[in-house]
């Protein structure tokens, strides 16, 4: 009788929700669906916030061209959807084969942008114009470095226990890219390249002591670069100052803090932010998180941060569950790239870091950054379909409605691991000390 009475007791809502959530995560395609959902939600947030950021300028005759900002963003999102599909549709083996060529093309683009073919603006030469659209080579170089670096590290296989083979040629090529990017100059781009390099080496199994030394060396190098130019030094000093001077390059940071304070807990409402009226320059680009805080409040900001936390969880889950070492390094490094950029952007908007020019992935106004980020998410979703449970389900049960709609091929059968140590957890004993 007691057992019968207990059987009819309803479980607490939180416990029931947790049971459903944990049950969903055990499904074969959970990682794949999670990446799709997060990419879609972040893109929708970006469309809404760029629309709000450009709402006032679109009616202001003194700002010609700003009225088309939202239309351009929608166009980039549409193009990005096609790029996302390509990243999801092209076999990962083909992407790996193309990584070397992509790296050469990216290096060539970084050289070309420094020639008279490049466009100069704001004291920097970071892009060139193709068919009336500006293209930033650094965005493509980030992805190419992640894909090519993973290929080289996996191809070296058993040689990676020797630190020279672990560092060469990835680190020298990265230093060449550093030099080309700093010649633009573009410190924020150099920092993101550094994040990718550290991610590649960490997921490839670099020993902890060597990795720590490399991180300290990179931090020292970036500090020197940050202090080597007057305008960057002014930003750092203003960040460290207890009373920042708006005339010392801190105007945007100060206005961003005002916007966040005005938002309060629940925000002022979409389209109601004062930042839209020109008080915060670059509100649709580098400082769009300030507008999120002003119009959607603390709750909206936490919701956006939760989405990026979800990206971190999904990406690390893919890297942990796959058996292919190249996929593992790529998934981990690309996840670190997206989450790292988001952390840097939010960090300087809320005043925890000096201001840099890093966009908020999938939310900031589009262009090269948006297209490449959507390609990154497409490749991540492709990696998720190569988890062993997902491969088994797709090959036995078919592609499903979504896979049929997008004409996604079934991933190849899971093969025995290459004759190479898998990153991080499977590295030979004694290496990671």
C-alpha positions, 0 to 999 in steps of 0.5 A: 500500500505505501508503495502504491500511494508513493507511485501517485505522488507528482514529482517537483517541476524542477526535478521533472524538467531536469529529468527531461533535459538530461534525457534529451542530452542522451539522444544521438543528435543532441549536440547537433540540434543544440548547435543549430538552436544556439546559432539560430537564437544568436542570429535572431538576437543580432537581427533584432538588435541591429534593427533597433540600433539603426532605427533612429539613423534610418530616419535621420537625413544627416546620416546618409547610408545608415538607413540601409544598415539593417537591410545590409545586415539582413543580406549578410544573414541570408548569405551567411545561411548559405555559408552555414549550409556549406559548412554543414554540407561539405564533408569534413575530410574535404574541408581538411584537405582544403585547409592548406590551400585556405591558409595560403589564400589567407596569407596572400590576402593579408599581404594584399591588404597592405598594398595599394589595393587595400583600403585605408580608414581610421588610421588602419589598412585592414580591408579591401573592397570587392564589388562594392563590399569591404572584405577583412582578410583577418576574419578568414585567416582565423578560420584557416589557421584553426583548420590548417593548424589542426591538420598539421598537428594530427598529421605529425602524430607520434612526433608531438611528444617532442616540443619542437614538432609540437611548435613547428610549423604552427607557431612560426606561421602564426608569428608571420600572421601576427606580423602581417596583421600588426602591420595594418595595425590590428591588435584585436585581430592579433589577440584572436589569432593568439587565442586560436594558436593556444587552443590548437596547442592545448587541444593537441596535448601540449604539456602544461608547463610548456603551455603555461610558459607560452601563455605568459610569453604571449601575455607579455608580448601583447602587453608590449604591443598594447603599449607601443602606440600612443592611442593604444597606450591612452586606452590602457591608461584610461582603463586603469584610471579611476576617473576616465577622461572622455577625451582620452579615447574612453568616450565609448566605454563611458557611454557604454557604462551609462547605457548599461546603468540606464537599462536596470534589471528589465531594460527600457524596451526595444527601440527605446535606448538612448544609444540609438540617438548617436550617444554611443558611436559604433553601437551596432558593431563593437558596442551592441552588448551595451544596447542589449543591456540598455533595452533588455536590461540585466535579464537580457544581458544574462540571457545572451551570456547564457547562449554563449555559455551554451555554445561552450558546452556544446562545443566541448561536448562535441570535442569530448565525444568524437573519436577523430583527433582532427575533429576534436582539435577543430571543434575545441579550437573553434568553440574557444574562438567564438566564446573567447571573442564574446568574452572579450567584447562583453569584457570591455563593454562592461569595463573589465577590459580595455577597449578593443575592436572585437565584434560580438559573434552573430550579434554585431552588425554583419560583414566578413565577421558574420559570414565567417562566424556562420561558417564556423557554426556550420562546421561545428554542426558538421562535427556534431554529426560525426559523434559515434552515436550520431553516425550510428543513428544517421546511418541506420535510421536515415537523415531525418526531416532536417537532413533530408530538407538540407540534403545532408549526406550520411557521415562515413562510418566511424573508423579506427583512430589514426596512428596518432595520440588523441588530443588532451586525454589520450596523450602519452603518460607523462607528457602533460606535466 
